Amino acid sequence: MKMKISKQVFILGMVSLFTDIASEMLYPVTPIFLTVVLGSSMAVVGLIEGIAEVTSGLLKGYFGNLSDKLGKRSIFVVFGYGISALAKSLPGIFQNIPVVLTSRVSDRIGKGIRTAPRDALLASHSNGNSGAVFGFHRALDTLGAAIGPVLALVLLNFYPNNFQLIFLAAFVPSVIAVVFTLFVKDNDASSNEKSKKNYLEFWNSAPNQYKQVLVLITIFSLVNSSDVFLILKSQNITQSSSLAIFGYVFYNIIYAIFSYPLGGLADKYGKQKVFSFGLMIFSAVYFGFAFLSDINLIWILFALYGIYAASTEGVSKAWISDLIPSEQRGSAIGLLTMLSSFSVMLGSFLTGILWDRFGSSFPFLLSAILSLLIAMIIHFKKY
């Protein structure tokens, strides 16, 4: 099992580390800011997250394909992270729902530009160890996601309910991330490989296994709504914004710890097995949140949720990368993330509506049942 990590993979990891410090200072705070300070409904929270995700998804597909055609990846990394850095702090200046929507969408535009080219670039630096490469990147990315909320909580401790300060402070790690992007280089071995195929041509020529994996992950994304609902559910149970955010921090710590080793295990035992295992964990977590009443149980569920994420996020991209030639990886990953984002958008909006109408347990239970069915299909599917 090869676990060696190249310099460029490390640099991309540092970019994601600081970007996620900034993003995750805001991510768990934003739904609380929207509902408590600005008085929005759960449906509005879900709609904002959904619009942000579908915007990102559309661009992931387009720029993934464009990076294949140009044979260049790094330029999209620089511009994508740069746009996100400028967008994050807008609600710190103008505190209203339209500005929060604008900030989230602009941030996701940057994510849409960079994600598929960056992941294709990561795959180009793998040599039989794509699981370890993506796992290492996810580990640093998620470490930032653990640090960010802690910084937000420290600021809230010294400046209670000063959400404006948190939005403004997030600009600092965003700039550091952009500086690291200036050291990102294209892989010379793959930069000369170009694809002239549009998405229809790519789809027609893609392997059947890729198509099957794509469809199953897209269906799962429909029941995998935004994590803001886990935070809000935790807040409802604990009656504490700080405890809810700490639960999210704990999840990210577990996620970061397990991403690299689970990526290595996926290289050794197969991405399909590790991914299906992750979906089973997801189902158990959502069953737990559906009937959650014990505050102490939150920590167990968030820990399991971290293991689920470590088993699926990087592993799915490594799995896709193994199935597709290097010159088409931008299109393959872009199409996957685009369709998944559409599903997350619809799923988040429906979760908000179901929560408002039937209470929090119903959407969690529905997701738990459907995700378990998908996990069983993937686990027993023979390719």
Residue, then its C-alpha position, 0 to 999 in steps of 0.5 A: m500500500k503506497m502512502k507517499i505524498s508529493k510536494q504539490v499534494f501537500i501544497l494543495g492540502m495547505v490551501s484547503l486547510f486555510t480555506d476551510i479555517a475561514s469557511e468553517m468559522l462561518y459555516p456553523v455560525t451562519p444558520i444560527f445567524l440567519t435564524v436567531v439574528l435575522g429571523s429566517s425560517m428553516a425553509v429559507v436556510g435550506l433554500i440558501e444552502g440549496i442555491a449555493e450548492v447548485t451554483s457550485g455544482l453547475l460551475k464544477g461541471y463546466f470548469g472540470n470539462l474546460s480544464d480537460k480541454l485546456g490541459k491546465r488545472s492550476i489557473f482554475v485553482v488560483f482564481g477559484y480560491g481568490i473569488s471565495a476569499l473576497a466573498k466570505s466577509l460580506p455579511g460582516i459589512f451588510q447584515n441582511i438575508p440577501v447579503v448572506l445569500t450573495s456571500r454564500v453563492s459567490d463563495r460557491i462560485g469560487k468553489g465551482i471554478r476550482t474543485a474539479p480541476r484541483d481534484a484532477l490535479l490531485a489524481s495526477h500526482s497519485n501512483g496507485n495510491s489515489g485513496a491515500v492522496f485524496g485522504f491526505h488532502r481531505a485530512l488537511d481540509t477537514l483539520g481546517a474545518a475543525i480549527g475554524p469553528v473553534l476560532a469562531l467560538v473563541l471570538l464569541n466568548f470574548y465578543p458575545n453575539n458579535f457575528q459581524l466580527i467573525f465574518l470579518a476575521a475569516f478574511v485573514p485565513s482566506v488570504i493565506a490560502v490564496v498565497f499558497t495557491l501561487f505555488v500550485k503547479d500543473n503536473d508536467a506529465s499530464s498537462n500536455e494531455k487534452s480532451k476535446k470532448n464535450y459532456l455528451e461525448f464524454w458520457n457516451s464514451a465513459p465506462n459503464q462502471y463510472k456511470q453506475v457509480l455516478v448514478l448511485i452517488t447522485i441518488f444518495s446525495l438527494v438524502n444527504s442534506s446540508d450539515v447545517f440541519l445536524i447543527l440546528k438539530s443539536q442546538n434544539i436538543t442542547q439549547s446551546s449554540s456553543l455545544a452544537i458548534f462543538g459537536y460539529v468541531f468534534y465531527n471534523i476532528i474525527y473526520a480529519i483523523f480517519s481520512y488518510p488511513l481510510g484512504g489507504l485502506a480503500d487503496k488496499y481493500g477497494k474503494q467500493k467496500v470502504f464507500s458502502f461501509g461509510l453509507m451504512i455509518f451515515s444511515a446509523v447516524y441519521f437514525g440516531f438524530a431522528f430519535l435524539s433526546d440524550i445530549n451525551l449521544i450527540w458526541i457519539l453520533f458526530a464521531l460516527y458521522g466523521i467516520y462516514a465522511a472519511s469513508t466517502e468524500g475522498v474515497s468517491k473521488a479516488w474511485i472515480s479517478d481510477l475509472i477514468p483516463s487522466e485527460q478526462r478526470g476533470s469532466a468525470i469529477g465535474l459531472l459527479t460533483m455537479l449532479s451531486s450538488f443538484s441533489v443536495m440542493l433539492g434535498s436541503f430544500l425538502t429537508g427544510i420544508l419537511w422539518d417545518r411541517f412535520g418536525s425534525s425527526f421525519p426528514f432524518l428518518l427518511s434519509a436514514i432508510l434510503s441511505l441504507l438501501i443505497a449502501m446495500i446496493i453498492h455493497f453487493k453490486k458486482y462490477 
